[in-house]
Amino acid sequence: MKQKIINLLKRKKDQPVGIKKMQKDLKFSDRNKLLMDLRSLIDDGTVVSVNDKYLLVEGENFIEGVLDLKTAGYGFLVREGIAEDVYIQRGKTLDAFSGDKVLVRVVNQSGYGKTEGEVVKVLKRALVKVVGEYYQGAIFPKSGTQNVFFKVTNKPKDLVDHQLVSAKIIRYGRQNVVDCEITEILGHRDDPGIDIIEVINRLGIPEVFPDEVITSLDEIPEMVADSEVVNRRDLRNELIFTIDGDDTKDIDDAISLEINPSGNFVLGVHIADVSHYVVEESPLDQEAFQRGTSVYLADKVIPMLPRKLSNGICSLNPGVDRLTISCVMEITKTAEVISYDIFPSVIRSHQQLTYGECNKILDGYVSEAITDSKIIENLKLMAKLAQILKEVRIRIGSIDFETIEPKISFDYEGNVTDIKIRDRGVSEKLIEEFMLVANQVVASDSNAREYPFIYRVHEKPDQEKLAALFQFAKELGVVTDIPKRPTHKHLQKLLLDVEESEYDKVFNTLMLRSMAKAKYFEHNLGHYGLAFTDYTHFTSPIRRYPDLLVHRMLRAYRFNTPTIDTLDHFHGVVPKAAIQSSLTERRAMLAEREVEDMKKAEFMESRLNQVFEGVISGLTRFGMFVELPNTIEGLVHISTFPEAIDFNEKQMIYLGISTRTVYNIGKKVQVRLVRADRQLGKIDFVLA
């Protein structure tokens, strides 16, 4: 009967057929059997139901994509790699929501010159749970979702108004009403720390490790056994140490440096061999894959791996044996890597140094924490090599963005006490340069073998965006000419021209926005921002899943002889890992940014009506953003200006119509704080 249904719908082409007409044409009296067969064909995607009539899914009239639904009820189907969107009228969206993957039937060309269609099936839901504040039978998320009303179908007996809850969606309605079933009460909206709990739950960041993962930890040793050292190069007597932040507990990398008889540097980057303990496809590995990365939220860390590994046997703590994978490179005084070796090793870190103490020494001061003369001399030699590496990196076109990060301080109860600029001294930059060169070498080595591998790639920026950037620079008088095809050198010079000027941070930010997003990928596309032909992430396997995967592939390809089955296996693994790692990285960045904004707003809550000096960091049609010296940013809404404003979008300036006052990016202004909302992470200023 199924084939007869298909044949009938083929004959009818694009004309939907109702059940009565179908029964008559097929001369089939068993209506229930016919409906069951139709349901089966709908479930496997062969047939769709449109207004209680049925269509065969075939041909160019059916297309898939992601629905971008507008608040007025109409929407557009967005398809990857295709510029033209499909217009979908209000009432033709079925029960789909914005972000859902849907199947659309093209019906005609609309009066607006666009292809028009109707949603006939939701293929994958973007929204499967909701986190928000419960009030009188409904849930209100922190950020509105298409004017959707989230109706609660169950009410736990201890639930009261203004508590934050997590709920699963059990039914999607056509009138923007969604039925939800509360699965967890997270706490009251005024509870300490509830802001971070809300972000974690809303973004679906797994916090608690499953029971099978916890159970598997019993098999993880506390110490390195003699049997584990077999077939590893013994580096325990070499001068190897770590440099990290004051409160770092998960130490993935250690370093060593010496001068060989040829006068060249021999740099060792020794990375925790997490892959020795996290066996592929084990519960530990599956959980690490799902998490993708550790997430750092203010004073809280959600680790990728349980702390028994991240802070214990995998952390390169001083004075104890640790299993590592080492990348040892011979580097000339012109920063050329003329030889290298990558091998499994065992180390014993001599000391756990901190950035602050190292910076004291490298700035010419005495440190009470670092007294070993060999380490002190080694540090100075490392600083020399790091400077050479940086100079050559800049020379080849690496774009050195100046990133300013806030350092948020807390009291014992978790309240924000201060926000300052995080200092980045010589030692922070030293570690960065050493990790960059090690990541390059590992990627280059693997790329030469032409085996499956995961790369950290950064594609070329959009030329139109770069042209707009240089046009803006010309409008401000920063440059006189606009290059036809901007290169690394043009971008470097632009940043150099605005260095330490009022436009410094502005152009750093605008240039970053014009760039593509870095991601993980199975093909080696190079890294535009760093100007590297080959690049990967090898140096943080405790915190990032791609690094852990890189270690596995080094073991399979370099330490052992790969088989056809091994290569086939990684051909299947790498693309999935690249997508998952890129997604979880973006999720972590979003969570970290949201929490940072909330903590900044919390810090400002007690400073209402105070006046601050800041600089204009952005201009939009609805207002200008002002950033304070400690990175706190707030909005001066255009409706609060003391006079009418004309916005020149081309020159990116506001012009006061009556006073002719000019407001441009980088200009210093006095502002008064009028609102700080920690729940939304929003800060509002008015001009003082």
Secondary structure, DSSP 8 states (H G I E B T S, - for coil): -HHHHHHHHHHHTTS-EEHHHHHHHHT---HHHHHHHHHHHHHTTSEEEETTEEEE--STTEEEEEEEE-TTS-EEEE-TT----EEE-TT-STT--TT-EEEEEEEEE-TTSSEEEEEEEEEE-S-SEEEEEEETTEEEESS--TT-EEEES---TT--TTEEEEEEEEEE-TTSEEEEEEEEEEEETTSTTHHHHHHHHHTT---S--HHHHHHGGGS-SS--HHHHTTSEE-TTS--BEEE-TT-----EEEEEEE-TTS-EEEEEEEE-GGGTS-TTSHHHHHHHHH-B-EEETTEEE-SS-HIIIIIITS--TTSEEEEEEEEEEE-TTS-EEEEEEEEEEEE-S-EEEHHHHHHHHTT---SS---HHHHHHHHHHHHHHHHHHHHHHHTT--------EEEEE-TTS-EEEEEE----HHHHHHHHHHHHHHHHHHHHHHHHT----EEEB----HHHHHHHHHHHHHTTS-S---SS--HHHHHHHHHHHTTSTTHHHHHHHHHHHS---EEESS---BTTTTBSS----S-TTTBHHHHHHHHHHIIIIIS---HHHHHHHHHHHHHHHHHHHHHHHHHHHHHHHHHHHHHHHHHGGGTT-EEEEEEEEE-SSEEEEE-TTS-EEEEEGGGSSS-EEEETTTTEEEETTT--EEETT-EEEEEEEEEETTTTEEEEEE-
